[in-house]
Amino acid sequence: MTTPLRNRIARLIAAFAMVSAIALPTATLGADSQLDRMRVKVAAFIADKMEKLGGSRILYKVDSAALREAVTTELRDDIYKILREGRIAFSGLAIRDGGVDVKIADAKGREQLTRKLAAAAEGLPAHALTVTDGGDGLLRLAPTDAAAAARLRDLVEDSIAMIEQRLKDAGIKLASVQPEGTDRIRIFLPGLMEPEQITAIFARKVKVGFRLIDLSMSAEQAQSGTPPGGTEVLLGFKDKRPYLVAKDSALEGGDISYAGPGLTGESKEPIASFRFNGRGTRRFAHITAENVGKPFAIVLDDQVISAPVIREPITGGSGQISGNFTLEEANSVAMLLRAGSLPGRLGLVEQQIVQPAAKP
């Protein structure tokens, strides 16, 4: 069973545990069928509650157009990285009609690029590519239809995980979040007769930022006086202490390709781990190289989640956020990072109020 699927099943078990004491099997079913059957159980339980209590039904659509743009941008960045590191001469690297065009005069260079891309995609159907030779050194690279469908499924699953966590953070314990079709998500909320309370949560994009900390004065001085130009004072997520940070983010949520909760190796301290896309990796490497010895702030919705000191250039494209978190707090931080990195916004399709069934 793949790790993402294990995570989805574990998440669904946890979601069901919030609303029911019924025990569900965790090891006797096949991978995809297990997920489907658990969703059927959750849906049946919630449907029963909806009939008795009434509630709200909300339908969202994920932004598939923004996903296509993000995928092709990521592909272009990966191609550029391979060409630069391989010192392969090229021209005309550009996104066009859902794919990437590039002209490489040298046949060995074209073969090297396609070989490296194929190796990176091995075992990852969501990254499979079609390569078309347009002649005269022109290559066109684009995700296969199967890869595009796989990325859309991943986006829907990531969106479901984000929705579930944000509902939980908002104190909504009785809910079911289910995929519908290829690009839609249905939320059922028994007993909640004001769907606007929920749609307001998702109408606002989570703001994720990696900002440098200003050391020209203390945050306490800036808080009681006038902060330097281009800075502002934000409070810590847990410690509520002030931090003097740059208003402009060096990196934002769109630079993150993955975020999830975890534990450190030795101390088993809960953390939120994240990974940058190609553009974010390069920007983060440059920023950390230019600011060794200085602190920077990881900011979520104008709260400083962590403020580590840059010890050395960070070139690997991934990192961990620690902050004396509980496991639940680490999961919430990871889901907010993921929410800030999801392509586009959830589009509200419809919201309905369901009245409880009349008593006989």
KAMOMO-V103283 format. One line per field, one symbol per residue. psi: psi as a letter, one per 30 degrees, with the letter a starting at -180 (. if undefined). A space follows every 10 residues. Layout:
psi=???
This chain:
psi=kleeeeeeee eeeeeefffk gkkkkfffll deeeeeeeee eeeeeeeeee eefaakkkkl klieeeeeee eeeeeeeeee eeeeefhkkl lgjlkkhgak kkkjekeeee eeeeeeeeee fkgiffgklk kkjglhfkkk kkkleeeeee eeeeeeeeee eeeeeeeeeg gjfjlkjkkj afglkkkkik fjgiffeefe effkkkjkkj kkkkgfllee eeefbjllkg llkllleefg lkkjlkekke laeffkfkkl lakleefhkk lkllklaeee eeeeeeeeef hkflllkjkj hgkjelilkj elkjffgllk klhhlleeee eeeeeeeeef fkkalkkkel kkkkklkkk.
